[in-house]
Amino acid sequence: MQQTLQLTLPPETAMDETAFRQYIIQTLHLQDADILTVRKTRQSIDARSRQIKVNVQAEIYADETPPPAIAYQKDYPDVSPKPPVVIVGCGPAGMFAALRLVELGYKPVLLERGKDVRARRRDLAAINKDHVVHPDSNYCFGEGGAGTYSDGKLYTRSSKRGDIRRILEIFVAHGAAEEILYDAHPHIGTNKLPPLIADMRQSILNAGGEVHFETKVTDFIFAESSTSANQQAEIKGVATADGREFTGIGVILATGHSARDIFELCQVKNVLIEAKPFAVGVRIEHSQKLIDSLQYHRPDRGAYLPAASYSLVTQSQHKNVQRGVFSFCMCPGGFIVPAATSPGELVVNGMSPSRRDSRFANSGMVVSIEDVDLKPYQAFGALAGLELQRAIEQRACVLGGGRQTAPAQRVLDFVKNKTSSELLDTSYQPGLLSMDLREYLPDHIAEPLRQGLQDFGRKMNGYVSNEAQLIGVESRTSSPVRIPRHRDTAEHVQTQRLYPCGEGAGYAGGIMSAALDGTFVAEQLVSKYGK
């Protein structure tokens, strides 16, 4: 017997495996529990009222062997003798592009400026403890990209951009928990991502692909025929800092949103790039217990509910310019980390372990950047937004003493334009320095942020108080540059065989959307140039 149940249950029943199974046995009046298989296929929490419920969809198999939980199998062909494709960047876009190329019978050659995921840990420790930023190995650069040391959120609204289930199954096949298949807002956790990423790399290597770490791309190699004024440019490979050249039937550019030197290289080499909307602000940090109480309407979330999250958005008006103000990359039970990619910068980001058991909750709290803000940087052309980012980050670093000590201010003090006399405990290891954040945030960011926080305080009573603090600067929300490509073919609009991909190219906004985009780009490249 096989059937599907739609259930609405209290958390202590839905979230406890034993209790949930026993509920199914009693509901179906089954006598022999040994022949029963219970498999959740969808789960979401409804916390809109004080009586919290969990909506569960489950498949029940009695007297019947269930099919495998995932259809995806790591059964890859040997592609070592096959035509190569060069992939620049080993984040989720690059890695999923590589896996798809293997499936299609092509050899991926992955180039990553940073280190493998294990060696990368030492450089992260140096940032946190010694305030030393390694330009090519940090929270943004290295195996797995920025997503490796993040919350590992897999939720996306990009449902029309590819097969989300397939991406989730690939994660499970490489070690992720099966619960990501049915959770409405799946996440993996920063502690579980590194071994999973390493296993994905091993799949690529076992199939005959190549992965080169500490291999920084410094130049593009163009076909000689494309140097003619009447011939469209055609890329055939890349050159790296160690003097090597890598060529293939195409180049997938999946470098992430912080690879500023690649954007600059594009500009120098006349590879068309364009400015793209983005946002800048701070991280806001509360106690997780406070966020739980606001979202779950109870003093303690108990043993069965997960650490609560939130999503906030509003509009502000400042000097006749309307701007969006919104939370970004909310990390329940998480930590704030230093995410600079060069000495002399100060950037923060958030991450969470799989259990989300830190006593802190943090989220980006950012303001949209508009065209009028870029006028002082017009001389930089398409890189104007990048220069605005850089100026704010460098100013924050100077104010922090040239180290990774982050400027901070209590939330209510910021709203009242008052410097905080003392700060709260924080998850940010390099430490905080109290100051008015307006010393480095331009007025067109600071004032809309103040207005936005006031609105959020009205929506969530208790959200705005001096029991929370703002920590800056959160400036890498997305790439300030887009590398334009044809909508249907994903090929660069002017440079043949070049396939911009993922967050850095302006076509993704997280692990899942980047993985989907990497898959899509690999398929399009093979469709046009495959042999």
Residue pairs with C-beta under 8 A, 6 or more apart in sequence:
1 60
1 61
1 62
1 63
1 64
2 59
2 60
2 61
2 62
2 64
2 66
3 59
3 60
4 41
4 57
4 58
4 59
4 60
5 24
5 27
5 56
5 57
5 58
5 60
6 55
6 56
6 57
7 14
7 55
7 56
7 57
7 58
8 46
8 53
8 54
8 55
8 56
9 20
9 23
9 53
9 54
9 56
10 52
10 53
10 54
11 45
11 52
11 54
11 302
11 304
11 305
12 19
12 302
12 303
12 304
13 19
13 20
13 23
13 54
14 20
14 43
14 54
14 56
14 304
15 54
15 304
15 305
16 304
20 38
20 56
21 33
21 36
21 38
24 30
24 36
24 38
24 58
24 60
25 33
25 36
28 60
28 62
30 36
30 62
35 62
35 63
36 60
36 61
36 62
37 60
37 61
37 62
37 64
37 66
38 58
38 59
38 60
38 61
39 58
39 59
39 60
39 61
39 66
39 69
40 56
40 57
40 58
40 179
40 182
41 57
41 58
41 59
41 181
41 182
42 55
42 56
42 57
42 182
42 184
43 54
43 55
43 56
43 57
43 179
43 182
43 183
43 184
44 54
44 55
44 183
44 184
44 185
45 52
45 53
45 54
45 55
45 184
45 305
45 306
46 52
46 53
46 54
46 55
47 295
47 296
47 297
47 308
49 297
50 297
50 298
52 296
52 297
52 305
57 182
59 66
69 172
69 178
69 181
70 169
70 172
70 173
70 178
70 181
71 169
72 166
72 169
72 170
72 172
72 173
73 173
74 173
74 174
74 203
76 99
76 102
76 103
76 203
76 206
76 207
77 102
77 103
77 105
77 207
78 207
78 208
79 101
79 102
79 105
79 106
79 107
79 108
79 207
79 208
79 209
80 107
80 207
80 208
81 107
81 208
82 105
82 106
82 107
82 208
83 106
83 107
83 248
83 249
83 530
83 531
84 106
84 107
84 108
84 109
84 210
84 246
84 247
84 248
84 249
85 101
85 106
85 107
85 108
85 109
85 248
85 249
85 250
85 251
85 252
85 522
85 525
85 526
86 109
86 111
86 237
86 238
86 246
86 247
86 248
86 250
86 251
86 252
87 94
87 97
87 98
87 101
87 108
87 109
87 110
87 111
87 251
87 252
87 254
88 94
88 111
88 217
88 238
88 251
88 252
88 253
88 254
88 255
88 262
89 110
89 111
89 112
89 145
89 253
89 254
89 255
89 256
89 259
89 501
89 502
89 504
90 110
90 111
90 112
90 114
90 142
90 143
90 144
90 145
90 201
90 211
90 213
91 144
91 145
91 146
91 147
91 254
91 256
91 502
91 503
91 514
92 144
92 145
92 147
92 502
92 511
92 512
92 514
92 515
92 518
93 145
93 254
93 501
93 502
93 503
93 508
93 514
93 515
93 517
93 518
93 521
94 110
94 112
94 145
94 252
94 254
94 501
94 502
94 518
95 110
95 144
95 197
95 200
95 201
95 204
95 515
95 518
96 167
96 170
96 514
96 515
96 516
96 518
96 519
96 522
97 108
97 252
97 254
97 501
97 518
97 519
97 521
97 522
98 108
98 110
98 204
98 209
98 518
98 522
99 108
99 170
99 200
99 203
99 204
99 519
100 518
100 519
100 522
100 523
101 107
101 108
101 209
101 522
101 526
102 108
102 203
102 204
102 207
102 208
102 209
104 522
104 523
104 526
104 530
106 249
106 526
106 530
107 208
107 209
107 210
107 248
108 204
108 209
108 210
109 209
109 210
109 212
109 246
109 248
110 204
110 209
110 210
110 211
110 212
111 212
111 215
111 217
111 238
111 240
111 246
112 141
112 142
112 143
112 211
112 212
112 213
112 214
112 215
113 136
113 141
113 214
113 215
113 216
113 217
113 259
114 120
114 136
114 137
114 138
114 141
114 142
114 143
114 213
114 214
115 123
115 137
115 142
115 143
115 213
115 214
116 142
116 143
116 198
116 201
116 213
117 142
117 143
117 144
117 148
117 194
117 197
117 198
118 194
118 198
119 137
119 213
120 137
120 142
120 143
120 148
121 194
123 134
123 137
123 138
123 142
124 138
124 139
124 149
124 337
126 132
126 134
127 133
127 134
127 138
127 139
127 338
127 340
127 404
127 430
128 337
128 338
128 404
128 429
128 430
129 429
131 403
131 404
131 405
131 430
132 343
133 338
133 340
133 341
133 342
133 343
133 345
133 404
135 141
135 341
135 342
135 343
136 214
136 216
138 339
138 340
138 341
139 146
139 149
139 337
139 338
139 339
139 349
140 146
140 256
140 257
140 258
140 339
140 341
140 476
141 256
141 258
141 259
141 341
142 148
143 197
143 198
143 201
143 213
144 193
144 194
144 197
145 256
145 514
146 256
146 257
146 258
146 339
146 349
146 476
146 503
147 193
147 510
147 511
147 514
148 190
148 193
148 194
148 197
149 190
149 193
149 337
149 351
150 190
150 193
150 329
150 349
150 350
150 351
150 352
150 511
151 187
151 189
151 190
151 329
151 331
151 334
151 350
151 351
151 352
152 187
152 188
152 189
152 190
152 192
152 193
152 352
152 354
152 511
153 185
153 186
153 187
153 329
153 510
153 511
153 512
154 167
154 168
154 171
154 180
154 186
154 187
154 188
154 510
154 511
154 512
155 184
155 185
155 186
155 187
155 510
155 512
156 164
156 509
156 510
156 512
156 513
156 516
158 508
158 512
158 513
158 516
161 513
161 516
161 517
161 520
162 516
162 517
162 519
162 520
163 516
163 519
164 512
164 516
165 181
166 519
167 512
167 515
167 516
167 519
168 176
168 180
168 181
168 186
169 181
170 200
170 515
171 180
171 188
171 196
172 178
172 180
172 181
174 196
174 199
174 200
174 203
175 192
175 195
175 196
175 199
176 188
176 192
176 196
177 188
177 192
177 354
179 186
180 186
180 187
180 188
185 309
187 352
187 354
188 196
188 354
189 352
189 353
189 354
189 355
189 356
190 351
190 352
190 353
190 354
191 353
191 354
192 354
201 211
204 211
205 211
215 240
215 241
215 242
215 244
216 240
216 241
217 238
217 239
217 240
217 241
217 255
217 262
217 265
218 239
218 240
218 241
218 261
218 265
219 238
219 239
219 265
219 269
220 235
220 237
220 238
220 239
220 251
220 265
220 269
220 271
221 235
221 236
221 237
221 238
221 239
221 245
221 247
222 233
222 234
222 235
222 236
223 234
223 235
223 236
225 231
225 234
226 232
226 233
226 234
226 496
232 494
232 495
232 496
233 270
233 271
233 494
233 495
233 496
234 495
234 496
234 497
235 250
235 251
235 495
235 496
235 497
235 498
236 247
236 248
236 251
236 497
237 245
237 246
237 247
237 248
237 251
238 245
238 246
238 251
239 245
239 246
240 246
249 497
249 525
249 529
249 530
249 531
250 497
250 498
250 499
250 525
250 529
251 497
251 498
251 499
252 499
252 501
252 518
252 521
252 522
252 525
253 262
253 483
253 498
253 499
253 500
253 501
253 504
253 505
254 501
254 502
254 504
254 505
254 514
254 518
254 521
255 262
255 502
255 504
256 502
256 503
256 504
257 476
257 478
257 479
257 503
257 504
258 341
258 476
258 504
259 504
260 341
260 386
260 390
262 504
263 273
263 382
263 383
263 386
263 481
264 383
265 271
266 272
266 273
266 483
267 273
267 381
267 382
267 383
271 483
271 492
271 494
271 495
271 498
272 483
272 484
272 492
272 493
272 494
272 495
273 382
273 383
273 481
273 482
273 483
273 484
274 382
274 481
274 482
274 484
275 374
275 382
275 383
275 384
275 385
275 480
275 481
275 482
276 385
276 478
276 479
276 480
276 481
276 482
276 506
277 368
277 369
278 368
278 369
278 385
278 389
278 477
278 478
278 479
278 480
279 324
279 326
279 328
279 366
279 367
279 368
279 369
279 477
279 478
280 366
280 367
280 369
280 388
280 389
280 392
280 441
280 445
280 473
280 474
280 475
280 477
281 325
281 328
281 364
281 365
281 366
281 367
281 441
281 445
281 449
281 472
281 473
281 474
281 475
281 477
282 348
282 364
282 365
282 366
282 437
282 441
282 449
282 470
282 471
282 472
282 473
282 474
283 336
283 348
283 349
283 350
283 362
283 363
283 364
283 365
283 470
283 471
283 472
283 474
284 327
284 362
284 363
284 364
284 365
284 411
284 468
284 469
284 470
284 471
285 336
285 360
285 361
285 362
285 424
285 426
285 427
285 428
285 468
285 469
285 470
285 471
286 360
286 361
286 362
286 463
286 467
286 468
287 359
287 360
287 361
287 467
288 307
288 308
288 332
288 333
288 356
288 358
288 359
288 360
288 361
289 300
289 359
290 361
290 462
290 467
290 468
291 307
291 308
291 309
291 310
291 332
291 361
292 298
292 300
292 301
292 305
292 307
292 308
293 299
293 300
293 462
294 308
294 310
294 460
294 461
294 462
294 463
295 308
295 309
295 310
296 305
296 308
301 307
301 308
306 332
306 356
307 332
307 333
307 356
307 357
307 361
308 332
308 361
309 330
309 332
309 361
310 327
310 330
310 363
310 460
311 326
311 327
311 330
312 326
312 327
312 456
312 459
312 460
313 324
313 325
313 326
313 327
314 324
314 325
314 326
314 451
314 452
314 455
314 456
315 322
315 323
315 324
315 325
316 322
316 323
316 324
316 325
316 367
316 447
316 448
316 451
316 452
317 323
317 451
318 443
318 444
318 447
318 448
318 451
319 444
321 370
321 372
321 444
323 367
323 368
323 370
323 444
323 448
324 367
324 368
325 365
325 366
325 367
325 368
325 448
325 449
325 451
325 452
325 453
325 455
326 365
326 366
326 452
327 363
327 364
327 365
328 363
328 364
328 365
328 366
328 474
328 477
329 349
329 350
329 363
329 364
329 477
330 350
330 361
330 362
330 363
330 364
331 350
331 351
331 352
331 361
331 362
331 363
332 352
332 356
332 361
333 352
333 353
333 355
333 356
333 357
333 358
333 359
333 360
333 361
334 350
334 351
334 352
334 353
334 356
334 358
334 360
334 361
334 362
334 427
335 350
335 351
335 352
335 358
335 360
335 362
335 427
335 428
335 429
336 348
336 349
336 350
336 360
336 362
336 406
336 426
336 427
336 428
336 471
337 348
337 349
337 350
337 351
337 428
337 429
338 346
338 347
338 348
338 404
338 406
338 428
338 429
338 430
339 347
339 348
339 349
339 476
340 346
340 347
340 393
340 397
340 404
341 347
344 394
344 397
344 402
345 390
345 393
345 394
345 397
346 393
346 394
346 396
346 397
346 400
346 404
346 406
346 407
346 472
346 473
347 393
347 473
347 474
347 475
347 476
348 406
348 428
348 471
348 472
348 473
348 474
349 364
349 474
349 476
350 362
350 363
350 364
352 358
358 427
360 426
360 427
362 427
362 471
364 474
364 477
365 449
365 452
365 453
365 470
365 474
366 474
366 477
367 444
367 445
367 448
367 449
367 452
369 385
369 388
369 445
369 480
370 444
372 444
373 388
373 442
373 444
374 384
374 385
374 388
376 388
377 383
377 384
377 385
377 387
377 388
377 391
378 384
380 386
380 387
382 481
383 480
383 481
384 480
385 480
385 481
386 480
386 481
388 480
389 475
389 476
389 480
392 440
392 441
392 442
392 473
392 475
393 473
393 475
395 439
395 440
396 406
396 407
396 440
396 472
396 473
397 403
397 404
399 407
399 433
399 435
399 439
399 440
400 406
400 407
400 433
401 433
403 430
404 430
405 430
405 431
405 432
405 433
406 428
406 430
406 431
406 432
406 433
406 471
406 472
407 432
407 433
407 434
407 435
407 437
407 439
407 440
407 471
407 472
407 473
408 420
408 423
408 426
408 432
408 433
408 434
408 435
408 437
408 469
408 470
408 471
408 472
409 419
409 420
409 423
409 434
409 435
409 436
409 437
409 469
409 470
410 420
410 423
410 424
410 466
410 468
410 469
410 470
411 453
411 464
411 465
411 466
411 468
411 469
411 470
412 464
412 465
412 466
413 419
413 420
413 466
414 436
414 437
414 449
414 450
414 453
414 470
415 450
415 453
415 454
415 457
415 464
417 436
417 438
417 450
418 436
419 434
419 435
419 436
420 434
420 466
420 469
421 434
422 434
423 432
423 434
423 469
424 467
424 468
424 469
426 432
426 469
426 471
428 471
432 469
432 471
437 446
437 470
437 472
438 446
440 472
440 473
441 449
441 472
441 473
453 464
454 464
456 463
456 464
457 463
457 464
478 503
478 506
478 509
479 503
479 504
479 505
479 506
481 504
481 506
482 505
482 506
482 507
483 492
483 500
483 504
483 505
483 506
484 492
484 493
484 500
485 491
485 492
485 493
485 499
485 500
485 505
485 507
486 492
486 493
489 524
489 527
489 528
490 499
490 500
490 501
490 520
490 521
490 524
490 525
491 497
491 498
491 499
491 524
491 525
491 528
492 498
492 499
492 500
497 525
497 529
499 521
499 524
499 525
500 506
500 507
500 521
501 507
501 508
501 517
501 518
501 521
502 508
502 514
502 517
502 518
503 509
503 510
503 514
507 513
507 517
508 514
508 516
508 517
